[in-house]
Amino acid sequence: MIHSDSNCKENILYINKKIADGLCGNFRLPVRTINIALTNKCNLHCKICYLCSPDFENKTYNNETPFALSFEKYKNTFSKEWFQKHSINGKSHAITFVHGEPFLVPEIYNILAYTRTMLPRAYMSVVTNGTIPLSVLKKQQEKSNICSDSLAQILSLISFSFDGYKSSTFESIRTPAKYKNVYRNILEWVKEREQFAPNKNVFRFGVALSKRNINELPDIIKLAGKLGGFSGVYVQPLVNPKHVKELEEWMLENIKKEKGQRAIQKAYKLGEKYSLNVVIEDAILELFGIADPMEEIAEDDNKSARFCDGLWDGKLIIKTDGSLESLCCRFTGGRSAELMERYNIPLNIDAIDAYNSPEYWLLRKDFLEGKDDLLDSCIGCDHGKYAYKKFCRTTK
């Protein structure tokens, strides 16, 4: 792999051609992953979460008006015709249920069972904080007239946000969750999988890595291996867009390189031992000198956020009425709504059509050019840097 400024310019020219085609309606970006926002409610206000706060009266993301999608409304919005219309060459999208705590939705079992009947071969996943007992979901399953399958059979992946192996670490991050309750709930899921889907590795741990928990990463991976039914562990760095003082002290930049290297190398070895797919984001590997360092961005390239693929990658967050929820989950609070209004991105049409609307294409164009204050929308994650890296490298 070699660095190439000319390659970067060629790629920008290519992207500009796609933008021009998109503005004329001659090109549509494929949508590969649909993230459906079933609720904005969350029963936690984790210290590392920039969307929730103990001060929010509504106990919702950004203190929005609470909502939880009913099964009837879900069926009306996401009908069989809707899924067929938006399939890719006859293949289903990957469907992820996110936004808030999905298992708080009173009819979540029926929603998941119905989606599986509509998309028998689709990759379906849920991201959860693990605080809802499986017994709550089993009661919904018993009352369902759609099917009687276990959620371990219905879902392709259940990802537990799990940020500490020790209870003291876990509870200091995932407030006000109790470690022993979450661990007990996970054990119930493990038993469920052993009974109804023994040949499926349906679970994953998601870890936001920080100075607070990096020493426990190997233990988290070992736990996943010993529990069974886990496909892997996904590790991303802690981000602190609101510059909370306590979190600034937790940032990975405050760790000695050698200490970080030891924890990550041990994590990889344990992943191999237990046949787990341990995915650690490149930003972490580069910080500790395990991956090649990022090339410096030339001054005339403006901020790296220009190159972020967050507006291009085919991952959509869809609201309960089927319209577009936001532009990027990594935009600062309220910024997505502000930009959608500024660019007149249609909110009263199908989200996938809005994603390919001329208004959205104009936003992509202005973002790539770094116009106005657009780049200040980002929380400062590393996606732009890595997109830039792809722009500036070519394979020989």
C-alpha positions as a Python dict, from the first residue, in 0.01 Angstrom:
ca = {
    (1, 'M'): (0, 0, 0),
    (2, 'I'): (142, 343, -89),
    (3, 'H'): (33, 700, -25),
    (4, 'S'): (-83, 890, -331),
    (5, 'D'): (-205, 1250, -338),
    (6, 'S'): (-298, 1205, -703),
    (7, 'N'): (-505, 902, -612),
    (8, 'C'): (-693, 1114, -357),
    (9, 'K'): (-769, 1374, -626),
    (10, 'E'): (-881, 1103, -868),
    (11, 'N'): (-1116, 962, -606),
    (12, 'I'): (-1261, 1305, -536),
    (13, 'L'): (-1324, 1350, -907),
    (14, 'Y'): (-1498, 1012, -912),
    (15, 'I'): (-1714, 1102, -614),
    (16, 'N'): (-1803, 1436, -771),
    (17, 'K'): (-1918, 1251, -1082),
    (18, 'K'): (-2143, 1032, -867),
    (19, 'I'): (-2277, 1342, -693),
    (20, 'A'): (-2358, 1502, -1029),
    (21, 'D'): (-2535, 1184, -1138),
    (22, 'G'): (-2722, 1169, -809),
    (23, 'L'): (-2837, 1530, -839),
    (24, 'C'): (-2977, 1447, -1183),
    (25, 'G'): (-3144, 1128, -1062),
    (26, 'N'): (-2913, 907, -1270),
    (27, 'F'): (-2752, 728, -976),
    (28, 'R'): (-2888, 579, -655),
    (29, 'L'): (-2678, 474, -358),
    (30, 'P'): (-2770, 123, -245),
    (31, 'V'): (-2895, 88, 111),
    (32, 'R'): (-2733, -210, 279),
    (33, 'T'): (-2823, -177, 646),
    (34, 'I'): (-3147, -44, 789),
    (35, 'N'): (-3137, 67, 1151),
    (36, 'I'): (-3493, 93, 1278),
    (37, 'A'): (-3556, 321, 1574),
    (38, 'L'): (-3823, 140, 1774),
    (39, 'T'): (-3800, 373, 2073),
    (40, 'N'): (-3602, 664, 2211),
    (41, 'K'): (-3644, 547, 2569),
    (42, 'C'): (-3351, 418, 2770),
    (43, 'N'): (-3349, 296, 3128),
    (44, 'L'): (-2981, 391, 3170),
    (45, 'H'): (-2783, 712, 3149),
    (46, 'C'): (-2435, 571, 3100),
    (47, 'K'): (-2150, 809, 3175),
    (48, 'I'): (-1999, 744, 2834),
    (49, 'C'): (-2324, 815, 2643),
    (50, 'Y'): (-2359, 1162, 2494),
    (51, 'L'): (-2729, 1106, 2412),
    (52, 'C'): (-2863, 1048, 2765),
    (53, 'S'): (-2837, 1230, 3096),
    (54, 'P'): (-2976, 1173, 3447),
    (55, 'D'): (-3109, 1529, 3420),
    (56, 'F'): (-3338, 1443, 3127),
    (57, 'E'): (-3694, 1442, 3252),
    (58, 'N'): (-3820, 1227, 2963),
    (59, 'K'): (-3551, 958, 3006),
    (60, 'T'): (-3504, 958, 2629),
    (61, 'Y'): (-3230, 1035, 2380),
    (62, 'N'): (-3166, 1410, 2382),
    (63, 'N'): (-3470, 1443, 2613),
    (64, 'E'): (-3704, 1399, 2315),
    (65, 'T'): (-4075, 1330, 2354),
    (66, 'P'): (-4096, 958, 2444),
    (67, 'F'): (-4215, 707, 2186),
    (68, 'A'): (-4230, 329, 2150),
    (69, 'L'): (-4348, 175, 1825),
    (70, 'S'): (-4658, -44, 1838),
    (71, 'F'): (-4671, -369, 1643),
    (72, 'E'): (-4967, -251, 1438),
    (73, 'K'): (-4790, 66, 1333),
    (74, 'Y'): (-4473, -129, 1257),
    (75, 'K'): (-4666, -364, 1026),
    (76, 'N'): (-4831, -72, 849),
    (77, 'T'): (-4499, 100, 789),
    (78, 'F'): (-4278, -198, 715),
    (79, 'S'): (-4507, -414, 507),
    (80, 'K'): (-4410, -706, 288),
    (81, 'E'): (-4436, -473, -12),
    (82, 'W'): (-4200, -225, 156),
    (83, 'F'): (-3934, -491, 213),
    (84, 'Q'): (-3975, -623, -143),
    (85, 'K'): (-3950, -275, -292),
    (86, 'H'): (-3620, -209, -118),
    (87, 'S'): (-3448, -544, -158),
    (88, 'I'): (-3109, -545, -332),
    (89, 'N'): (-3121, -774, -634),
    (90, 'G'): (-3381, -981, -454),
    (91, 'K'): (-3173, -1000, -136),
    (92, 'S'): (-3281, -855, 197),
    (93, 'H'): (-3114, -570, 379),
    (94, 'A'): (-2943, -626, 710),
    (95, 'I'): (-3183, -506, 978),
    (96, 'T'): (-3064, -369, 1312),
    (97, 'F'): (-3296, -258, 1590),
    (98, 'V'): (-3128, 28, 1773),
    (99, 'H'): (-3197, 367, 1928),
    (100, 'G'): (-3282, 359, 2296),
    (101, 'E'): (-3323, 17, 2457),
    (102, 'P'): (-3518, -198, 2206),
    (103, 'F'): (-3628, -454, 2464),
    (104, 'L'): (-3826, -183, 2644),
    (105, 'V'): (-4075, -185, 2355),
    (106, 'P'): (-4389, -364, 2483),
    (107, 'E'): (-4445, -558, 2158),
    (108, 'I'): (-4083, -620, 2062),
    (109, 'Y'): (-4128, -997, 2028),
    (110, 'N'): (-4408, -961, 1771),
    (111, 'I'): (-4207, -700, 1582),
    (112, 'L'): (-3902, -927, 1559),
    (113, 'A'): (-4104, -1241, 1479),
    (114, 'Y'): (-4299, -1059, 1206),
    (115, 'T'): (-3978, -920, 1052),
    (116, 'R'): (-3832, -1269, 1041),
    (117, 'T'): (-4141, -1400, 856),
    (118, 'M'): (-4103, -1115, 605),
    (119, 'L'): (-3726, -1168, 570),
    (120, 'P'): (-3649, -1534, 635),
    (121, 'R'): (-3282, -1506, 533),
    (122, 'A'): (-3202, -1152, 645),
    (123, 'Y'): (-2932, -1068, 898),
    (124, 'M'): (-3128, -932, 1196),
    (125, 'S'): (-2966, -792, 1507),
    (126, 'V'): (-3052, -613, 1830),
    (127, 'V'): (-2820, -395, 2037),
    (128, 'T'): (-2916, -408, 2405),
    (129, 'N'): (-2784, -302, 2743),
    (130, 'G'): (-2883, -640, 2888),
    (131, 'T'): (-3095, -500, 3170),
    (132, 'I'): (-3429, -647, 3057),
    (133, 'P'): (-3486, -1001, 3192),
    (134, 'L'): (-3549, -1268, 2931),
    (135, 'S'): (-3864, -1364, 3122),
    (136, 'V'): (-4025, -1035, 3015),
    (137, 'L'): (-3969, -1125, 2651),
    (138, 'K'): (-4079, -1486, 2703),
    (139, 'K'): (-4416, -1362, 2827),
    (140, 'Q'): (-4460, -1171, 2502),
    (141, 'Q'): (-4357, -1484, 2311),
    (142, 'E'): (-4624, -1693, 2489),
    (143, 'K'): (-4897, -1449, 2386),
    (144, 'S'): (-4785, -1415, 2025),
    (145, 'N'): (-4995, -1553, 1740),
    (146, 'I'): (-4718, -1501, 1485),
    (147, 'C'): (-4485, -1781, 1589),
    (148, 'S'): (-4350, -1951, 1899),
    (149, 'D'): (-3981, -1949, 1813),
    (150, 'S'): (-3725, -1836, 2065),
    (151, 'L'): (-3559, -1500, 2001),
    (152, 'A'): (-3234, -1695, 1996),
    (153, 'Q'): (-3371, -1862, 1682),
    (154, 'I'): (-3525, -1548, 1529),
    (155, 'L'): (-3226, -1314, 1566),
    (156, 'S'): (-2890, -1339, 1393),
    (157, 'L'): (-2712, -1136, 1658),
    (158, 'I'): (-2780, -1003, 2006),
    (159, 'S'): (-2509, -754, 2100),
    (160, 'F'): (-2471, -676, 2470),
    (161, 'S'): (-2305, -347, 2562),
    (162, 'F'): (-2060, -467, 2825),
    (163, 'D'): (-1800, -219, 2945),
    (164, 'G'): (-1645, -385, 3245),
    (165, 'Y'): (-1555, -730, 3374),
    (166, 'K'): (-1550, -619, 3737),
    (167, 'S'): (-1877, -503, 3887),
    (168, 'S'): (-1718, -184, 4018),
    (169, 'T'): (-1592, -90, 3671),
    (170, 'F'): (-1914, -189, 3496),
    (171, 'E'): (-2137, 5, 3735),
    (172, 'S'): (-1914, 314, 3725),
    (173, 'I'): (-1972, 331, 3348),
    (174, 'R'): (-2319, 187, 3282),
    (175, 'T'): (-2516, 383, 3539),
    (176, 'P'): (-2746, 290, 3709),
    (177, 'A'): (-2730, -74, 3591),
    (178, 'K'): (-2637, -347, 3839),
    (179, 'Y'): (-2369, -586, 3720),
    (180, 'K'): (-2514, -892, 3892),
    (181, 'N'): (-2855, -835, 3726),
    (182, 'V'): (-2710, -788, 3378),
    (183, 'Y'): (-2483, -1091, 3421),
    (184, 'R'): (-2781, -1301, 3536),
    (185, 'N'): (-2980, -1188, 3234),
    (186, 'I'): (-2697, -1284, 2999),
    (187, 'L'): (-2678, -1627, 3162),
    (188, 'E'): (-3049, -1672, 3091),
    (189, 'W'): (-2987, -1587, 2726),
    (190, 'V'): (-2702, -1838, 2714),
    (191, 'K'): (-2933, -2112, 2848),
    (192, 'E'): (-3200, -2010, 2596),
    (193, 'R'): (-2956, -2043, 2310),
    (194, 'E'): (-2833, -2382, 2437),
    (195, 'Q'): (-3188, -2512, 2437),
    (196, 'F'): (-3326, -2364, 2115),
    (197, 'A'): (-3031, -2271, 1893),
    (198, 'P'): (-2733, -2479, 2006),
    (199, 'N'): (-2555, -2456, 1670),
    (200, 'K'): (-2576, -2076, 1653),
    (201, 'N'): (-2326, -1826, 1788),
    (202, 'V'): (-2580, -1551, 1833),
    (203, 'F'): (-2419, -1325, 2097),
    (204, 'R'): (-2157, -1052, 2096),
    (205, 'F'): (-2012, -815, 2352),
    (206, 'G'): (-1970, -450, 2252),
    (207, 'V'): (-1706, -259, 2447),
    (208, 'A'): (-1631, 114, 2454),
    (209, 'L'): (-1264, 98, 2544),
    (210, 'S'): (-1115, 352, 2783),
    (211, 'K'): (-846, 393, 3045),
    (212, 'R'): (-1113, 285, 3292),
    (213, 'N'): (-1161, -65, 3148),
    (214, 'I'): (-871, -154, 2915),
    (215, 'N'): (-712, -388, 3171),
    (216, 'E'): (-1038, -586, 3179),
    (217, 'L'): (-1069, -633, 2802),
    (218, 'P'): (-893, -975, 2808),
    (219, 'D'): (-1125, -1089, 3088),
    (220, 'I'): (-1432, -980, 2891),
    (221, 'I'): (-1312, -1186, 2593),
    (222, 'K'): (-1240, -1483, 2818),
    (223, 'L'): (-1590, -1451, 2964),
    (224, 'A'): (-1746, -1456, 2616),
    (225, 'G'): (-1548, -1769, 2534),
    (226, 'K'): (-1644, -1951, 2851),
    (227, 'L'): (-2014, -1860, 2834),
    (228, 'G'): (-2050, -2009, 2484),
    (229, 'G'): (-2270, -1895, 2200),
    (230, 'F'): (-2065, -1580, 2137),
    (231, 'S'): (-1940, -1501, 1788),
    (232, 'G'): (-1704, -1230, 1901),
    (233, 'V'): (-1630, -902, 2077),
    (234, 'Y'): (-1644, -562, 1909),
    (235, 'V'): (-1421, -290, 2058),
    (236, 'Q'): (-1446, 80, 1979),
    (237, 'P'): (-1276, 377, 2147),
    (238, 'L'): (-1448, 600, 2399),
    (239, 'V'): (-1546, 933, 2243),
    (240, 'N'): (-1618, 1248, 2439),
    (241, 'P'): (-1781, 1507, 2208),
    (242, 'K'): (-1914, 1712, 2500),
    (243, 'H'): (-1569, 1723, 2662),
    (244, 'V'): (-1690, 1598, 2998),
    (245, 'K'): (-1403, 1646, 3243),
    (246, 'E'): (-1426, 1300, 3401),
    (247, 'L'): (-1432, 1133, 3060),
    (248, 'E'): (-1132, 1333, 2944),
    (249, 'E'): (-937, 1148, 3213),
    (250, 'W'): (-1068, 815, 3080),
    (251, 'M'): (-952, 870, 2721),
    (252, 'L'): (-715, 611, 2574),
    (253, 'E'): (-463, 883, 2498),
    (254, 'N'): (-385, 888, 2871),
    (255, 'I'): (-250, 531, 2863),
    (256, 'K'): (112, 439, 2801),
    (257, 'K'): (159, 272, 2464),
    (258, 'E'): (317, -40, 2613),
    (259, 'K'): (23, -94, 2850),
    (260, 'G'): (-227, -65, 2566),
    (261, 'Q'): (-25, -302, 2350),
    (262, 'R'): (-16, -569, 2620),
    (263, 'A'): (-392, -556, 2678),
    (264, 'I'): (-475, -573, 2307),
    (265, 'Q'): (-225, -847, 2223),
    (266, 'K'): (-359, -1054, 2512),
    (267, 'A'): (-713, -991, 2389),
    (268, 'Y'): (-626, -1118, 2041),
    (269, 'K'): (-462, -1432, 2180),
    (270, 'L'): (-768, -1510, 2390),
    (271, 'G'): (-988, -1452, 2086),
    (272, 'E'): (-787, -1716, 1899),
    (273, 'K'): (-804, -1953, 2195),
    (274, 'Y'): (-1184, -1935, 2215),
    (275, 'S'): (-1243, -1899, 1837),
    (276, 'L'): (-1393, -1554, 1878),
    (277, 'N'): (-1387, -1277, 1620),
    (278, 'V'): (-1224, -994, 1814),
    (279, 'V'): (-1268, -671, 1617),
    (280, 'I'): (-1078, -370, 1751),
    (281, 'E'): (-1125, -45, 1562),
    (282, 'D'): (-822, 87, 1376),
    (283, 'A'): (-812, 407, 1581),
    (284, 'I'): (-720, 203, 1889),
    (285, 'L'): (-461, -6, 1705),
    (286, 'E'): (-294, 302, 1560),
    (287, 'L'): (-291, 483, 1895),
    (288, 'F'): (-92, 199, 2051),
    (289, 'G'): (135, 142, 1752),
    (290, 'I'): (-18, -190, 1651),
    (291, 'A'): (-134, -67, 1309),
    (292, 'D'): (37, 166, 1063),
    (293, 'P'): (-5, 529, 1168),
    (294, 'M'): (-241, 754, 977),
    (295, 'E'): (-89, 983, 718),
    (296, 'E'): (-105, 1349, 808),
    (297, 'I'): (-379, 1532, 624),
    (298, 'A'): (-251, 1807, 400),
    (299, 'E'): (-354, 2161, 493),
    (300, 'D'): (-546, 2216, 173),
    (301, 'D'): (-755, 1905, 243),
    (302, 'N'): (-935, 2085, 529),
    (303, 'K'): (-1069, 1866, 809),
    (304, 'S'): (-1074, 1490, 761),
    (305, 'A'): (-1450, 1493, 820),
    (306, 'R'): (-1488, 1599, 458),
    (307, 'F'): (-1404, 1244, 356),
    (308, 'C'): (-1627, 1065, 606),
    (309, 'D'): (-1836, 791, 449),
    (310, 'G'): (-2114, 831, 706),
    (311, 'L'): (-2336, 999, 445),
    (312, 'W'): (-2251, 738, 181),
    (313, 'D'): (-2221, 398, 346),
    (314, 'G'): (-2575, 272, 291),
    (315, 'K'): (-2663, 257, 661),
    (316, 'L'): (-2988, 431, 743),
    (317, 'I'): (-3162, 508, 1070),
    (318, 'I'): (-3536, 499, 1003),
    (319, 'K'): (-3813, 644, 1216),
    (320, 'T'): (-4132, 471, 1317),
    (321, 'D'): (-4321, 616, 1019),
    (322, 'G'): (-4059, 494, 769),
    (323, 'S'): (-3902, 837, 719),
    (324, 'L'): (-3540, 934, 779),
    (325, 'E'): (-3444, 959, 1146),
    (326, 'S'): (-3105, 1128, 1111),
    (327, 'L'): (-2813, 1183, 877),
    (328, 'C'): (-2544, 1032, 1095),
    (329, 'C'): (-2555, 893, 1448),
    (330, 'R'): (-2219, 1059, 1511),
    (331, 'F'): (-2338, 1413, 1449),
    (332, 'T'): (-2358, 1639, 1753),
    (333, 'G'): (-2691, 1661, 1933),
    (334, 'G'): (-2969, 1814, 1724),
    (335, 'R'): (-2735, 1875, 1429),
    (336, 'S'): (-2893, 1615, 1199),
    (337, 'A'): (-3238, 1772, 1233),
    (338, 'E'): (-3095, 2119, 1175),
    (339, 'L'): (-2916, 2017, 855),
    (340, 'M'): (-3213, 1820, 722),
    (341, 'E'): (-3423, 2132, 762),
    (342, 'R'): (-3157, 2360, 611),
    (343, 'Y'): (-3122, 2140, 302),
    (344, 'N'): (-3495, 2064, 278),
    (345, 'I'): (-3429, 1691, 287),
    (346, 'P'): (-3778, 1542, 256),
    (347, 'L'): (-3908, 1393, 579),
    (348, 'N'): (-4254, 1299, 457),
    (349, 'I'): (-4139, 1031, 213),
    (350, 'D'): (-3980, 688, 234),
    (351, 'A'): (-3638, 711, 403),
    (352, 'I'): (-3462, 525, 122),
    (353, 'D'): (-3603, 766, -135),
    (354, 'A'): (-3500, 1061, 85),
    (355, 'Y'): (-3150, 911, 104),
    (356, 'N'): (-3124, 946, -274),
    (357, 'S'): (-3309, 1278, -306),
    (358, 'P'): (-3142, 1575, -482),
    (359, 'E'): (-3146, 1760, -151),
    (360, 'Y'): (-2941, 1487, 18),
    (361, 'W'): (-2700, 1478, -275),
    (362, 'L'): (-2647, 1854, -242),
    (363, 'L'): (-2559, 1806, 125),
    (364, 'R'): (-2303, 1540, 28),
    (365, 'K'): (-2155, 1779, -228),
    (366, 'D'): (-2124, 2066, 19),
    (367, 'F'): (-1986, 1834, 287),
    (368, 'L'): (-1712, 1705, 55),
    (369, 'E'): (-1624, 2066, -29),
    (370, 'G'): (-1616, 2159, 340),
    (371, 'K'): (-1866, 2441, 299),
    (372, 'D'): (-1987, 2671, 576),
    (373, 'D'): (-2002, 2510, 920),
    (374, 'L'): (-2087, 2158, 802),
    (375, 'L'): (-1772, 1997, 935),
    (376, 'D'): (-1850, 2122, 1286),
    (377, 'S'): (-2144, 1878, 1287),
    (378, 'C'): (-1915, 1583, 1363),
    (379, 'I'): (-1834, 1467, 1714),
    (380, 'G'): (-1475, 1405, 1611),
    (381, 'C'): (-1474, 1029, 1557),
    (382, 'D'): (-1217, 863, 1332),
    (383, 'H'): (-1442, 760, 1043),
    (384, 'G'): (-1340, 1062, 836),
    (385, 'K'): (-972, 989, 891),
    (386, 'Y'): (-1009, 633, 772),
    (387, 'A'): (-1215, 731, 472),
    (388, 'Y'): (-938, 978, 388),
    (389, 'K'): (-686, 697, 429),
    (390, 'K'): (-875, 496, 167),
    (391, 'F'): (-884, 799, -59),
    (392, 'C'): (-508, 839, -40),
    (393, 'R'): (-393, 479, -79),
    (394, 'T'): (-380, 255, -378),
    (395, 'T'): (-287, -110, -410),
    (396, 'K'): (-7, -223, -640),
}
